[in-house]
Amino acid sequence: METKKDFDAVEMMRTLRTKVGKELNCKSYQEQKNYIRERLRDGDNNSESPY
């Protein structure tokens, strides 16, 4: 018996990992650190989350 999920954590993680990977791809190590610090400080309220 298969049930329909309202929320798929694995799919969300894969989607977010791909998005962040694309955003950090061409950045230097220092730029990546700054990006992550900003997102953690801001709570990433401005992101376009698919969920």
PAPANU-598655 format. One record per residue (C-alpha): residue number from 1; residue in one letter; z, x negated, y. Coordinates in pm, 1 decimal, m for minus. Each point is the difference from the previous one (the first is absolute). Example, Ala and Ser with C-alpha at 12.3 -4.5 7.8 and 13.67 -1.06 7.14 Angstrom:
<recs>
n,res,zz,xx,yy
1,A,780.0,m1230.0,m450.0 .
2,S,m66.0,m137.0,344.0 .
</recs>
This chain:
<recs>
n,res,zz,xx,yy
1,M,0.0,0.0,0.0 .
2,E,m108.6,m146.8,333.7 .
3,T,155.4,101.5,329.2 .
4,K,m146.6,m22.6,349.0 .
5,K,184.2,m241.0,226.7 .
6,D,59.9,84.7,364.3 .
7,F,57.8,m367.2,79.4 .
8,D,m140.6,m302.5,m183.6 .
9,A,196.9,m313.9,91.5 .
10,V,m236.9,m234.9,m184.0 .
11,E,m302.7,134.7,183.6 .
12,M,182.1,m24.2,333.9 .
13,M,103.4,m361.6,m63.9 .
14,R,m353.2,m100.2,m95.4 .
15,T,m143.0,169.7,309.3 .
16,L,250.2,m163.9,233.8 .
17,R,m39.0,m342.1,m164.1 .
18,T,m377.1,18.1,47.9 .
19,K,36.3,107.8,363.6 .
20,V,246.8,m276.7,88.1 .
21,G,m205.9,m256.2,m190.2 .
22,K,m306.5,84.8,208.3 .
23,E,199.7,m19.2,323.7 .
24,L,148.3,m340.4,m88.0 .
25,N,m309.8,m150.7,m160.2 .
26,C,m126.4,m201.0,298.9 .
27,K,335.3,m73.5,163.7 .
28,S,183.3,m331.6,1.3 .
29,Y,338.3,m34.3,m167.2 .
30,Q,179.5,31.2,335.1 .
31,E,m203.8,311.1,92.0 .
32,Q,87.6,153.1,m337.2 .
33,K,371.0,m64.2,57.7 .
34,N,m21.1,158.9,345.3 .
35,Y,m188.9,302.0,m139.8 .
36,I,265.9,58.9,m265.2 .
37,R,288.2,m47.8,245.5 .
38,E,m154.0,250.2,242.2 .
39,R,m50.4,257.8,m276.0 .
40,L,356.4,m40.5,m124.0 .
41,R,144.1,21.0,351.8 .
42,D,m208.3,303.6,99.3 .
43,G,38.6,179.0,m328.9 .
44,D,m381.4,17.1,m3.7 .
45,N,8.6,339.9,171.6 .
46,N,m353.9,m43.2,131.5 .
47,S,m170.6,m54.8,m334.9 .
48,E,m249.4,243.7,m142.2 .
49,S,165.4,59.2,m333.1 .
50,P,m193.0,207.7,m252.2 .
51,Y,334.5,151.8,m112.0 .
</recs>
